[in-house]
Amino acid sequence: MRVRPDLAHISWPRAYRVIRSIHPPIDLFEDVADPRDWEALASAESKTNPRIWEHLGRLDLVPPERRVSGPGAGWLMAPFVHASTDRPDRFTDGIYGVYSAGDSEAVAIYEVAHHHAVAMTASDEEPGWTSQFRLLVNSIDLDLHDVRPFPDCHDPDDYSVPQELGRRLRGQGSNGLVFRSVRSPEGNCVAVFWPDLMDIPVQGDHYHFHWNGEAVDLVRNMRSAAIFAL
């Protein structure tokens, strides 16, 4: 798709992202160290902790001037430094990362539940209560390219068109995109290209997902113990 979408100002006081709880904060990003010194600090620590680079991810994917640090910054930096072609997304083939979030808690849960079901199917997992997830909440106040009018960017399974568009717009300096949620059609989502464009998120509730062998059909809020069906 060679059309350049219009810009839309997106102002969400609360944007919601759901991630696996097994991913702990990355200590280096939480520290007060200058982001320009991260490679040197990690290199020094790697002499006693050979797995430090695996934990930190690819720092080279985020230029020093676009990095963020401080309490909670690990959650914001993680999707950018742990990008992988093994985990493509709608607007990236995995060679760079994006921060994806929805305009409601339900949208974020529906989006992640779908991708979790794909992974569970691929690994032929037995039904039952599976992985734990945590909610991250921050705000979005950005001019983003609006692809909501373009059906080709919302195909449930084929990401080739939006990935090409995302790569092109990112290369042209775009902040990111706003699009319709494919898994929760009443909602909207954003894909933001750089961590320094957003506030650092705070942690919200934790959830358990139930896998029935074909889909994630139930979600349990671990704070309230409430269970709701998808």
N, CA, C and O of each residue as an XYZ file, in Angstrom:
920
protein
N       0.855     -1.189      0.000
C       0.000      0.000      0.000
C       0.889      1.237      0.000
O       1.582      1.515      0.978
N       0.862      1.981     -1.114
C       1.758      3.124     -1.261
C       1.138      4.431     -0.773
O       1.813      5.459     -0.734
N      -0.134      4.397     -0.404
C      -0.785      5.602      0.116
C      -0.181      5.956      1.469
O       0.093      5.073      2.281
N       0.025      7.252      1.712
C       0.490      7.707      3.028
C      -0.738      8.106      3.837
O      -1.411      9.075      3.484
N      -1.043      7.397      4.897
C      -2.243      7.712      5.689
C      -2.152      9.100      6.313
O      -1.065      9.632      6.536
N      -3.311      9.667      6.585
C      -3.365     10.955      7.271
C      -2.908     10.806      8.717
O      -2.938      9.718      9.292
N      -2.484     11.934      9.289
C      -2.144     11.967     10.706
C      -3.402     12.226     11.530
O      -4.288     12.975     11.118
N      -3.463     11.598     12.690
C      -4.537     11.849     13.651
C      -3.900     12.074     15.013
O      -2.978     11.356     15.398
N      -4.388     13.062     15.736
C      -3.865     13.275     17.094
C      -4.596     12.334     18.039
O      -5.813     12.421     18.203
N      -3.848     11.441     18.654
C      -4.409     10.448     19.564
C      -4.048     10.837     20.990
O      -2.872     10.894     21.350
N      -5.063     11.101     21.792
C      -4.863     11.480     23.186
C      -5.684     10.550     24.068
O      -6.886     10.744     24.251
N      -5.013      9.536     24.611
C      -5.654      8.581     25.515
C      -5.048      8.762     26.914
O      -3.864      8.482     27.099
N      -5.808      9.212     27.879
C      -5.262      9.309     29.241
C      -4.787      7.970     29.782
O      -3.874      7.911     30.606
N      -5.413      6.896     29.313
C      -5.017      5.553     29.739
C      -4.953      4.640     28.519
O      -5.959      4.410     27.848
N      -3.764      4.125     28.240
C      -3.547      3.134     27.187
C      -3.115      1.837     27.865
O      -2.345      1.863     28.825
N      -3.602      0.723     27.377
C      -3.468     -0.548     28.087
C      -2.658     -1.542     27.257
O      -2.877     -1.710     26.058
N      -1.716     -2.194     27.939
C      -0.880     -3.214     27.305
C      -0.814     -4.414     28.243
O      -0.684     -4.241     29.455
N      -0.901     -5.617     27.706
C      -0.824     -6.840     28.510
C       0.413     -7.625     28.088
O       0.633     -7.858     26.899
N       1.226     -8.036     29.076
C       2.452     -8.785     28.798
C       2.521     -9.996     29.715
O       1.820    -10.065     30.725
N       3.372    -10.945     29.357
C       3.573    -12.115     30.193
C       4.246    -11.708     31.508
O       5.189    -10.917     31.507
N       3.762    -12.249     32.620
C       4.335    -11.923     33.928
C       5.715    -12.526     34.134
O       6.443    -12.103     35.032
N       6.090    -13.512     33.314
C       7.410    -14.130     33.486
C       8.537    -13.188     33.096
O       9.700    -13.450     33.404
N       8.200    -12.086     32.416
C       9.244    -11.152     32.000
C       9.466    -10.123     33.100
O       8.635     -9.233     33.277
N      10.574    -10.222     33.850
C      10.820     -9.267     34.946
C      11.332     -7.940     34.398
O      11.790     -7.880     33.257
N      11.261     -6.881     35.192
C      11.876     -5.617     34.773
C      13.374     -5.813     34.521
O      14.018     -6.645     35.160
N      13.913     -5.041     33.586
C      15.332     -5.130     33.254
C      16.069     -4.085     34.086
O      15.886     -2.881     33.907
N      16.911     -4.574     35.003
C      17.502     -3.711     36.025
C      18.253     -2.519     35.441
O      18.148     -1.407     35.958
N      19.003     -2.742     34.377
C      19.812     -1.667     33.825
C      18.935     -0.495     33.388
O      19.315      0.663     33.565
N      17.770     -0.785     32.822
C      16.882      0.274     32.359
C      16.232      1.014     33.524
O      15.816      2.164     33.380
N      16.145      0.352     34.679
C      15.516      0.967     35.842
C      16.489      1.886     36.595
O      16.077      2.685     37.435
N      17.758      1.764     36.288
C      18.804      2.475     37.024
C      18.867      3.934     36.570
O      18.207      4.342     35.614
N      19.665      4.684     37.273
C      19.833      6.105     36.942
C      20.998      6.320     35.988
O      21.319      7.460     35.652
N      21.641      5.233     35.544
C      22.787      5.365     34.651
C      22.376      6.037     33.342
O      21.258      5.849     32.863
N      23.284      6.815     32.775
C      23.046      7.476     31.500
C      22.848      6.412     30.422
O      23.701      5.536     30.280
N      21.752      6.456     29.656
C      21.531      5.454     28.611
C      22.665      5.331     27.613
O      22.821      4.286     26.981
N      23.470      6.391     27.457
C      24.611      6.317     26.543
C      25.700      5.396     27.078
O      26.576      4.967     26.328
N      25.647      5.090     28.381
C      26.679      4.238     28.990
C      26.236      2.777     29.114
O      26.989      1.954     29.635
N      25.030      2.440     28.645
C      24.502      1.108     28.892
C      25.377     -0.003     28.308
O      25.610     -1.018     28.964
N      25.860      0.186     27.080
C      26.692     -0.859     26.479
C      27.958     -1.108     27.293
O      28.361     -2.253     27.494
N      28.587     -0.019     27.763
C      29.811     -0.165     28.544
C      29.530     -0.850     29.871
O      30.309     -1.702     30.297
N      28.435     -0.497     30.533
C      28.081     -1.122     31.801
C      27.752     -2.596     31.611
O      28.158     -3.441     32.409
N      27.013     -2.895     30.549
C      26.661     -4.283     30.284
C      27.895     -5.103     29.946
O      28.004     -6.257     30.359
N      28.825     -4.521     29.200
C      30.053     -5.227     28.849
C      30.860     -5.567     30.091
O      31.416     -6.660     30.205
N      30.920     -4.616     31.026
C      31.646     -4.870     32.272
C      30.961     -5.964     33.078
O      31.635     -6.844     33.615
N      29.627     -5.927     33.173
C      28.911     -6.936     33.958
C      28.975     -8.313     33.313
O      28.909     -9.328     34.006
N      29.104     -8.352     31.988
C      29.117     -9.638     31.287
C      30.327    -10.495     31.665
O      30.336    -11.704     31.435
N      31.342     -9.862     32.243
C      32.522    -10.631     32.654
C      32.190    -11.571     33.807
O      32.843    -12.602     33.969
N      31.183    -11.229     34.611
C      30.762    -12.110     35.700
C      29.381    -12.710     35.457
O      28.993    -13.656     36.141
N      28.640    -12.177     34.499
C      27.306    -12.675     34.176
C      27.183    -12.808     32.662
O      26.719    -11.886     31.991
N      27.600    -13.959     32.120
C      27.621    -14.122     30.665
C      26.255    -13.987     30.005
O      26.177    -13.764     28.796
N      25.170    -14.119     30.779
C      23.842    -14.070     30.182
C      23.236    -12.672     30.180
O      22.064    -12.503     29.843
N      24.025    -11.673     30.554
C      23.496    -10.321     30.675
C      22.946     -9.806     29.343
O      21.928     -9.115     29.318
N      23.620    -10.143     28.234
C      23.167     -9.633     26.947
C      21.834    -10.256     26.545
O      20.993     -9.600     25.929
N      21.648    -11.521     26.896
C      20.366    -12.172     26.618
C      19.242    -11.476     27.386
O      18.137    -11.305     26.871
N      19.536    -11.081     28.609
C      18.550    -10.400     29.446
C      18.244     -8.996     28.914
O      17.091     -8.566     28.903
N      19.280     -8.296     28.478
C      19.111     -6.913     28.034
C      18.499     -6.817     26.649
O      17.801     -5.848     26.352
N      18.744     -7.800     25.799
C      18.282     -7.711     24.428
C      19.255     -6.916     23.572
O      20.419     -6.736     23.930
N      18.764     -6.449     22.450
C      19.608     -5.748     21.476
C      19.502     -4.243     21.685
O      18.591     -3.593     21.171
N      20.441     -3.704     22.441
C      20.446     -2.272     22.703
C      20.636     -1.468     21.425
O      20.202     -0.319     21.343
N      21.280     -2.062     20.431
C      21.555     -1.343     19.192
C      20.291     -0.979     18.416
O      20.335     -0.137     17.520
N      19.164     -1.610     18.756
C      17.914     -1.301     18.053
C      17.312      0.033     18.487
O      16.407      0.549     17.832
N      17.816      0.595     19.598
C      17.310      1.889     20.079
C      18.498      2.831     20.252
O      19.345      2.590     21.112
N      18.582      3.894     19.459
C      19.686      4.838     19.615
C      19.702      5.432     21.021
O      18.641      5.612     21.619
N      20.877      5.739     21.559
C      20.964      6.266     22.928
C      20.039      7.438     23.197
O      19.480      7.542     24.289
N      19.864      8.327     22.221
C      19.035      9.517     22.449
C      17.546      9.192     22.509
O      16.745     10.045     22.892
N      17.163      7.965     22.134
C      15.750      7.591     22.157
C      15.434      6.618     23.296
O      14.297      6.164     23.420
N      16.415      6.300     24.115
C      16.221      5.379     25.228
C      15.590      6.092     26.414
O      15.703      7.310     26.557
N      14.923      5.315     27.260
C      14.358      5.860     28.494
C      14.866      5.043     29.674
O      15.161      3.855     29.539
N      14.965      5.686     30.823
C      15.464      5.003     32.006
C      14.684      5.463     33.222
O      13.947      6.447     33.169
N      14.856      4.738     34.321
C      14.166      5.061     35.558
C      13.175      3.981     35.927
O      12.982      3.035     35.163
N      12.537      4.100     37.087
C      11.594      3.072     37.541
C      10.501      2.795     36.505
O       9.820      3.708     36.039
N      10.352      1.524     36.158
C       9.351      1.107     35.182
C       9.808      1.160     33.745
O       9.093      0.693     32.859
N      10.993      1.724     33.483
C      11.435      1.879     32.098
C      11.681      0.541     31.408
O      11.612      0.446     30.183
N      11.968     -0.484     32.192
C      12.196     -1.798     31.588
C      11.000     -2.285     30.804
O      11.158     -2.903     29.751
N       9.791     -2.012     31.308
C       8.576     -2.438     30.604
C       8.394     -1.659     29.307
O       7.837     -2.182     28.342
N       8.855     -0.428     29.279
C       8.724      0.386     28.079
C       9.796      0.040     27.050
O       9.521      0.037     25.850
N      10.999     -0.249     27.501
C      12.097     -0.564     26.597
C      12.009     -1.986     26.036
O      12.462     -2.236     24.919
N      11.437     -2.908     26.791
C      11.505     -4.328     26.441
C      11.032     -4.659     25.032
O      11.742     -5.378     24.330
N       9.864     -4.173     24.569
C       9.443     -4.580     23.223
C      10.347     -4.073     22.118
O      10.316     -4.601     21.007
N      11.157     -3.056     22.402
C      12.056     -2.512     21.389
C      13.389     -3.260     21.338
O      13.950     -3.435     20.257
N      13.896     -3.696     22.472
C      15.202     -4.369     22.484
C      15.072     -5.888     22.357
O      16.065     -6.574     22.112
N      13.865     -6.416     22.522
C      13.657     -7.857     22.369
C      12.848     -8.185     21.114
O      12.184     -9.220     21.054
N      12.903     -7.314     20.129
C      12.277     -7.596     18.842
C      12.960     -8.800     18.203
O      14.166     -8.995     18.355
N      12.181     -9.599     17.491
C      12.731    -10.802     16.852
C      11.872    -11.174     15.655
O      10.648    -11.050     15.696
N      12.522    -11.633     14.587
C      11.779    -12.114     13.425
C      10.997    -13.380     13.754
O      10.133    -13.791     12.979
N      11.288    -14.002     14.891
C      10.485    -15.145     15.341
C       9.141    -14.694     15.909
O       8.231    -15.506     16.076
N       9.017    -13.392     16.207
C       7.783    -12.857     16.790
C       7.338    -11.612     16.019
O       7.321    -10.513     16.573
N       6.978    -11.780     14.742
C       6.488    -10.620     13.977
C       5.155    -10.145     14.528
O       4.465    -10.869     15.247
N       4.810     -8.926     14.179
C       3.542     -8.346     14.604
C       2.918     -7.644     13.403
O       3.492     -7.639     12.314
N       1.749     -7.056     13.603
C       1.008     -6.496     12.471
C       1.823     -5.443     11.729
O       1.780     -5.403     10.499
N       2.562     -4.591     12.433
C       3.270     -3.501     11.775
C       4.791     -3.636     11.840
O       5.504     -2.657     11.619
N       5.288     -4.815     12.134
C       6.719     -5.084     12.074
C       6.942     -6.553     11.785
O       6.231     -7.419     12.295
N       7.946     -6.820     10.956
C       8.314     -8.215     10.698
C       9.295     -8.730     11.741
O       9.787     -9.853     11.635
N       9.580     -7.909     12.749
C      10.451     -8.323     13.843
C      11.853     -7.770     13.772
O      12.654     -8.016     14.674
N      12.177     -7.024     12.718
C      13.532     -6.460     12.656
C      13.644     -5.200     13.510
O      14.751     -4.724     13.764
N      12.523     -4.660     13.951
C      12.492     -3.571     14.918
C      11.275     -3.807     15.803
O      10.394     -4.591     15.454
N      11.225     -3.130     16.949
C      10.135     -3.334     17.880
C       9.133     -2.199     17.858
O       9.438     -1.089     17.421
N       7.929     -2.490     18.335
C       6.905     -1.471     18.522
C       6.278     -1.675     19.899
O       6.301     -2.778     20.445
N       5.728     -0.617     20.443
C       4.954     -0.698     21.682
C       3.491     -0.678     21.275
O       2.979      0.335     20.798
N       2.826     -1.807     21.468
C       1.417     -1.930     21.110
C       0.553     -1.781     22.354
O       0.885     -2.304     23.418
N      -0.555     -1.064     22.215
C      -1.468     -0.869     23.331
C      -2.869     -0.634     22.793
O      -3.045     -0.249     21.637
N      -3.868     -0.871     23.642
C      -5.258     -0.663     23.269
C      -5.875      0.474     24.057
O      -5.319      0.939     25.052
N      -7.052      0.917     23.587
C      -7.709      2.029     24.256
C      -8.602      1.582     25.404
O      -9.285      2.406     26.013
N      -8.605      0.285     25.707
C      -9.319     -0.216     26.880
C      -8.639     -1.488     27.364
O      -7.891     -2.132     26.629
N      -8.914     -1.831     28.608
C      -8.373     -3.059     29.184
C      -8.858     -4.270     28.391
O      -8.092     -5.200     28.137
N     -10.136     -4.256     28.000
C     -10.694     -5.391     27.259
C      -9.999     -5.569     25.917
O      -9.702     -6.696     25.521
N      -9.737     -4.481     25.217
C      -9.054     -4.574     23.921
C      -7.681     -5.222     24.082
O      -7.318     -6.117     23.320
N      -6.915     -4.762     25.085
C      -5.586     -5.321     25.310
C      -5.656     -6.816     25.601
O      -4.827     -7.582     25.110
N      -6.641     -7.240     26.400
C      -6.777     -8.657     26.747
C      -7.156     -9.474     25.521
O      -6.567    -10.528     25.280
N      -8.128     -9.008     24.740
C      -8.539     -9.748     23.547
C      -7.383     -9.901     22.560
O      -7.191    -10.978     21.994
N      -6.620     -8.841     22.352
C      -5.498     -8.918     21.408
C      -4.463     -9.943     21.856
O      -4.014    -10.767     21.059
N      -4.085     -9.892     23.128
C      -3.051    -10.810     23.622
C      -3.583    -12.240     23.718
O      -2.841    -13.190     23.471
N      -4.851    -12.401     24.072
C      -5.437    -13.740     24.146
C      -5.381    -14.434     22.799
O      -5.128    -15.638     22.735
N      -5.609    -13.704     21.730
C      -5.525    -14.307     20.402
C      -4.119    -14.832     20.122
O      -3.949    -15.973     19.694
N      -3.114    -13.992     20.365
C      -1.740    -14.399     20.059
C      -1.268    -15.516     20.997
O      -0.483    -16.377     20.601
N      -1.751    -15.491     22.233
C      -1.420    -16.575     23.155
C      -2.012    -17.884     22.647
O      -1.361    -18.926     22.731
N      -3.230    -17.849     22.125
C      -3.860    -19.057     21.589
C      -3.082    -19.599     20.398
O      -2.946    -20.813     20.248
N      -2.573    -18.716     19.555
C      -1.762    -19.163     18.414
C      -0.530    -19.906     18.905
O      -0.181    -20.957     18.368
N       0.137    -19.358     19.933
C       1.329    -20.006     20.485
C       0.989    -21.337     21.143
O       1.733    -22.308     21.005
N      -0.128    -21.387     21.856
C      -0.539    -22.624     22.519
C      -0.881    -23.699     21.501
O      -0.578    -24.873     21.712
N      -1.505    -23.313     20.410
C      -1.816    -24.266     19.349
C      -0.542    -24.808     18.717
O      -0.421    -26.008     18.468
N       0.403    -23.916     18.462
C       1.650    -24.321     17.811
C       2.447    -25.311     18.652
O       3.142    -26.171     18.111
N       2.348    -25.189     19.984
C       3.095    -26.086     20.865
C       2.244    -27.239     21.388
O       2.698    -28.026     22.218
N       0.993    -27.337     20.893
C       0.102    -28.457     21.213
C      -0.055    -28.624     22.725
O       0.112    -29.720     23.259
N      -0.377    -27.526     23.403
C      -0.498    -27.529     24.853
C      -1.832    -28.143     25.302
O      -2.852    -28.019     24.624
N      -1.794    -28.803     26.455
C      -3.001    -29.375     27.035
C      -3.901    -28.262     27.583
O      -3.399    -27.220     28.004
N      -5.228    -28.469     27.584
C      -6.130    -27.453     28.132
C      -5.882    -27.225     29.624
O      -5.405    -28.111     30.333
N      -6.217    -26.019     30.081
C      -6.100    -25.690     31.502
C      -5.756    -24.227     31.690
O      -5.584    -23.480     30.727
N      -5.659    -23.831     32.958
C      -5.209    -22.476     33.275
C      -3.732    -22.388     32.967
O      -2.944    -23.200     33.453
N      -3.350    -21.416     32.169
C      -1.976    -21.352     31.671
C      -1.265    -20.130     32.223
O      -1.309    -19.861     33.423
N      -0.629    -19.415     31.360
C       0.304    -18.376     31.763
C      -0.351    -17.209     32.483
O      -1.531    -16.914     32.292
N       0.448    -16.556     33.316
C       0.023    -15.338     33.997
C       0.475    -14.119     33.186
O       1.540    -14.120     32.568
N      -0.354    -13.095     33.206
C      -0.089    -11.862     32.471
C      -0.273    -10.672     33.401
O      -0.986    -10.754     34.402
N       0.374     -9.575     33.059
C       0.219     -8.340     33.837
C      -0.216     -7.213     32.909
O       0.127     -7.183     31.728
N      -0.976     -6.295     33.477
C      -1.458     -5.133     32.747
C      -0.517     -3.956     32.975
O      -0.117     -3.687     34.108
N      -0.167     -3.263     31.911
C       0.613     -2.031     31.981
C      -0.263     -0.884     31.491
O      -0.997     -1.025     30.514
N      -0.178      0.244     32.176
C      -1.024      1.400     31.838
C      -0.140      2.646     31.738
O       0.627      2.953     32.652
N      -0.259      3.350     30.627
C       0.368      4.666     30.498
C      -0.562      5.551     29.681
O      -1.725      5.202     29.480
N      -0.077      6.668     29.216
C      -0.906      7.558     28.405
C      -0.278      7.699     27.024
O       0.927      7.519     26.850
N      -1.117      8.024     26.054
C      -0.673      8.270     24.687
C      -1.152      9.657     24.288
O      -2.339      9.962     24.403
N      -0.239     10.493     23.822
C      -0.586     11.831     23.364
C       0.327     12.153     22.180
O       1.343     12.834     22.326
N      -0.061     11.645     20.997
C       0.829     11.661     19.846
C       0.061     11.884     18.547
O      -1.122     11.562     18.447
N       0.751     12.439     17.561
C       0.266     12.429     16.189
C       0.699     11.107     15.560
O       1.893     10.834     15.433
N      -0.270     10.295     15.170
C      -0.003      8.971     14.608
C      -0.660      8.852     13.235
O      -1.682      9.486     12.973
N      -0.077      8.047     12.372
C      -0.683      7.799     11.070
C      -1.900      6.895     11.254
O      -1.831      5.842     11.887
N      -2.999      7.336     10.686
C      -4.299      6.701     10.930
C      -4.611      5.721      9.805
O      -4.944      6.133      8.693
N      -4.504      4.432     10.090
C      -4.796      3.412      9.078
C      -6.167      2.774      9.302
O      -6.485      1.767      8.669
N      -6.977      3.338     10.186
C      -8.293      2.766     10.457
C      -9.181      2.677      9.213
O     -10.014      1.774      9.144
N      -9.042      3.581      8.216
C      -9.893      3.452      7.022
C      -9.436      2.370      6.037
O     -10.126      2.130      5.046
N      -8.295      1.711      6.276
C      -7.711      0.825      5.270
C      -7.907     -0.643      5.645
O      -7.236     -1.139      6.550
N      -8.818     -1.349      4.962
C      -9.069     -2.762      5.286
C      -7.828     -3.645      5.164
O      -7.680     -4.607      5.917
N      -6.930     -3.328      4.218
C      -5.747     -4.176      4.017
C      -4.847     -4.224      5.248
O      -4.053     -5.151      5.409
N      -4.976     -3.221      6.115
C      -4.153     -3.195      7.324
C      -4.790     -3.971      8.471
O      -4.231     -4.032      9.566
N      -5.962     -4.565      8.225
C      -6.701     -5.225      9.298
C      -7.047     -6.670      8.971
O      -7.970     -7.236      9.558
N      -6.316     -7.268      8.044
C      -6.543     -8.677      7.732
C      -6.232     -9.502      8.988
O      -5.205     -9.275      9.628
N      -7.100    -10.450      9.351
C      -6.869    -11.217     10.590
C      -5.592    -12.040     10.591
O      -5.035    -12.317     11.653
N      -5.118    -12.436      9.408
C      -3.993    -13.371      9.353
C      -2.810    -12.902      8.511
O      -1.670    -13.267      8.798
N      -3.058    -12.110      7.491
C      -2.000    -11.683      6.575
C      -1.513    -10.296      6.979
O      -2.241     -9.312      6.852
N      -0.271    -10.227      7.469
C       0.301     -8.963      7.945
C       1.220     -8.306      6.910
O       1.866     -7.305      7.222
N       1.295     -8.832      5.709
C       2.301     -8.359      4.760
C       2.105     -6.882      4.403
O       3.080     -6.133      4.341
N       0.869     -6.455      4.168
C       0.627     -5.053      3.800
C       0.943     -4.107      4.958
O       1.698     -3.155      4.759
N       0.397     -4.325      6.165
C       0.732     -3.403      7.260
C       2.211     -3.441      7.655
O       2.750     -2.423      8.091
N       2.875     -4.583      7.512
C       4.300     -4.631      7.829
C       5.104     -3.769      6.859
O       6.019     -3.055      7.270
N       4.765     -3.836      5.581
C       5.461     -3.001      4.596
C       5.208     -1.525      4.867
O       6.120     -0.701      4.786
N       3.949     -1.198      5.191
C       3.610      0.185      5.493
C       4.325      0.666      6.751
O       4.874      1.769      6.770
N       4.323     -0.154      7.801
C       5.002      0.223      9.039
C       6.476      0.476      8.821
O       7.024      1.452      9.334
N       7.125     -0.393      8.063
C       8.553     -0.229      7.786
C       8.817      1.072      7.040
O       9.774      1.784      7.344
N       7.969      1.381      6.063
C       8.152      2.604      5.275
C       7.913      3.853      6.115
O       8.709      4.790      6.067
N       6.834      3.877      6.877
C       6.525      5.060      7.676
C       7.561      5.286      8.774
O       7.939      6.424      9.050
N       8.019      4.201      9.398
C       9.052      4.345     10.428
C      10.311      4.955      9.822
O      10.937      5.828     10.423
N      10.680      4.490      8.627
C      11.864      5.027      7.956
C      11.713      6.492      7.591
O      12.710      7.194      7.423
N      10.466      6.968      7.466
C      10.204      8.360      7.128
C       9.995      9.241      8.362
O       9.656     10.418      8.239
N      10.199      8.663      9.553
C      10.140      9.452     10.772
C       8.803      9.457     11.477
O       8.581     10.286     12.360
N       7.902      8.553     11.114
C       6.597      8.487     11.767
C       6.745      8.127     13.239
O       7.668      7.411     13.628
N       5.812      8.637     14.057
C       5.750      8.236     15.467
C       5.158      6.839     15.633
O       5.472      6.134     16.592
N       4.302      6.447     14.696
C       3.613      5.164     14.806
C       2.255      5.248     14.139
O       1.983      6.168     13.368
N       1.399      4.271     14.444
C       0.112      4.169     13.773
C      -1.007      3.930     14.770
O      -0.790      3.393     15.856
N      -2.211      4.339     14.380
C      -3.417      3.979     15.113
C      -4.260      3.132     14.176
O      -4.383      3.446     12.992
N      -4.844      2.054     14.700
C      -5.593      1.128     13.866
C      -6.748      0.540     14.659
O      -6.789      0.639     15.886
N      -7.681     -0.072     13.949
C      -8.813     -0.721     14.599
C      -8.372     -2.054     15.192
O      -7.612     -2.787     14.558
N      -8.827     -2.375     16.374
C      -8.530     -3.677     16.946
C      -9.198     -4.754     16.102
O     -10.399     -4.693     15.837
N      -8.419     -5.730     15.688
C      -8.963     -6.827     14.890
C      -9.645     -7.856     15.788
O     -10.589     -8.521     15.361
N      -9.176     -7.991     17.024
C      -9.708     -9.028     17.919
C     -10.846     -8.508     18.802
O     -11.599     -9.292     19.379
N     -10.964     -7.184     18.901
C     -12.050     -6.563     19.667
C     -12.545     -5.376     18.848
O     -12.165     -4.238     19.124
N     -13.395     -5.625     17.836
C     -13.670     -4.655     16.775
C     -14.199     -3.300     17.221
O     -14.114     -2.342     16.452
N     -14.738     -3.179     18.422
C     -15.212     -1.877     18.875
C     -14.080     -0.981     19.355
O     -14.291      0.208     19.598
N     -12.884     -1.539     19.491
C     -11.782     -0.792     20.076
C     -10.742     -0.354     19.066
O     -10.813     -0.695     17.885
N      -9.779      0.405     19.548
C      -8.662      0.872     18.735
C      -7.346      0.525     19.420
O      -7.284      0.341     20.636
N      -6.306      0.441     18.612
C      -4.963      0.136     19.109
C      -3.957      1.110     18.513
O      -4.219      1.760     17.501
N      -2.812      1.196     19.158
C      -1.689      1.958     18.611
C      -0.466      1.057     18.529
O      -0.312      0.101     19.289
N       0.392      1.394     17.585
C       1.718      0.779     17.480
C       2.708      1.936     17.406
O       2.785      2.623     16.387
N       3.464      2.154     18.477
C       4.365      3.305     18.603
C       5.786      2.847     18.331
O       6.209      1.800     18.822
N       6.531      3.633     17.543
C       7.816      3.183     17.024
C       9.016      3.428     17.944
O      10.060      2.804     17.750
N       8.902      4.310     18.931
C      10.074      4.620     19.764
C       9.659      4.797     21.223
O       8.581      5.330     21.489
N      10.486      4.366     22.169
C      10.103      4.425     23.580
C      10.028      5.825     24.149
O       9.278      6.058     25.097
N      10.782      6.766     23.600
C      10.811      8.105     24.192
C       9.581      8.940     23.837
O       9.496     10.108     24.217
N       8.632      8.351     23.112
C       7.428      9.069     22.724
C       6.299      8.927     23.742
O       5.241      9.536     23.586
N       6.524      8.119     24.791
C       5.449      7.806     25.738
C       5.921      7.952     27.168
O       7.118      7.964     27.455
N       4.942      8.065     28.064
C       5.226      7.979     29.490
C       5.597      6.548     29.859
O       5.161      5.602     29.203
N       6.394      6.388     30.898
C       6.700      5.064     31.433
C       5.433      4.476     32.045
O       4.751      5.160     32.807
N       5.099      3.219     31.729
C       3.849      2.650     32.255
C       3.955      2.272     33.726
O       5.042      2.106     34.280
N       2.781      2.146     34.331
C       2.689      1.611     35.690
C       1.962      0.267     35.600
O       1.198      0.012     34.669
N       2.218     -0.569     36.580
C       1.624     -1.902     36.580
C       0.202     -1.867     37.119
O      -0.087     -1.199     38.111
N      -0.682     -2.601     36.443
C      -2.048     -2.769     36.898
C      -2.271     -4.184     37.409
O      -1.402     -4.755     38.069
N      -3.424     -4.746     37.108
C      -3.790     -6.070     37.606
C      -3.019     -7.183     36.909
O      -2.394     -6.980     35.868
N      -3.084     -8.375     37.522
C      -2.533     -9.593     36.931
C      -3.684    -10.510     36.536
O      -4.766    -10.456     37.122
N      -3.437    -11.356     35.533
C      -4.477    -12.239     35.020
C      -3.932    -13.645     34.798
O      -2.741    -13.841     34.558
N      -4.835    -14.614     34.885
C      -4.616    -15.975     34.423
C      -5.453    -16.181     33.175
O      -6.617    -15.781     33.141
N      -4.880    -16.801     32.142
C      -5.638    -17.150     30.947
C      -5.957    -18.638     30.977
O      -5.113    -19.453     31.349
N      -7.186    -18.992     30.581
C      -7.566    -20.402     30.481
C      -7.604    -20.808     29.015
O      -8.258    -20.170     28.190
N      -6.893    -21.876     28.715
C      -6.795    -22.417     27.356
C      -7.668    -23.664     27.278
O      -7.463    -24.606     28.044
N      -8.650    -23.686     26.355
C      -9.562    -24.834     26.269
C      -9.166    -25.853     25.207
O      -9.925    -26.776     24.910
N      -7.985    -25.684     24.641
C      -7.511    -26.571     23.590
C      -7.682    -25.993     22.207
O      -7.079    -26.474     21.247
N      -8.513    -24.948     22.097
C      -8.732    -24.289     20.810
C      -8.590    -22.772     20.895
O      -8.218    -22.116     19.922
N      -8.892    -22.227     22.071
C      -8.852    -20.770     22.241
C      -8.695    -20.445     23.712
O      -8.911    -21.296     24.575
N      -8.315    -19.202     23.994
C      -8.394    -18.693     25.361
C      -9.841    -18.299     25.589
O     -10.332    -17.348     24.980
N     -10.530    -19.028     26.466
C     -11.962    -18.802     26.641
C     -12.321    -18.092     27.944
O     -13.411    -17.534     28.063
N     -11.410    -18.108     28.929
C     -11.679    -17.481     30.221
C     -10.465    -16.691     30.677
O      -9.327    -17.057     30.385
N     -10.711    -15.618     31.387
C      -9.642    -14.814     31.986
C     -10.010    -14.577     33.443
O     -11.136    -14.184     33.749
N      -9.054    -14.818     34.345
C      -9.284    -14.602     35.775
C      -8.426    -13.439     36.259
O      -7.209    -13.429     36.074
N      -9.075    -12.466     36.878
C      -8.365    -11.361     37.494
C      -7.818    -11.855     38.838
O      -8.589    -12.233     39.719
N      -6.509    -11.851     38.992
C      -5.903    -12.459     40.176
C      -6.056    -11.579     41.418
O      -5.866    -12.057     42.537
N      -6.393    -10.314     41.237
C      -6.637     -9.441     42.396
C      -8.038     -9.658     42.951
O      -8.216     -9.836     44.156
N      -9.032     -9.642     42.065
C     -10.422     -9.746     42.505
C     -10.968    -11.161     42.458
O     -12.028    -11.439     43.019
N     -10.233    -12.078     41.775
C     -10.677    -13.456     41.559
C     -11.871    -13.556     40.603
O     -12.412    -14.643     40.403
N     -12.278    -12.447     40.022
C     -13.383    -12.477     39.056
C     -12.943    -13.188     37.778
O     -11.811    -13.024     37.324
N     -13.847    -13.978     37.205
C     -13.586    -14.707     35.969
C     -14.577    -14.219     34.914
O     -15.780    -14.139     35.164
N     -14.056    -13.897     33.738
C     -14.986    -13.503     32.680
C     -14.639    -14.256     31.402
O     -13.491    -14.646     31.186
N     -15.647    -14.453     30.564
C     -15.510    -15.224     29.339
C     -15.152    -14.304     28.173
O     -15.614    -13.166     28.101
N     -14.328    -14.810     27.268
C     -13.995    -14.073     26.057
C     -14.945    -14.492     24.928
O     -14.837    -13.986     23.811
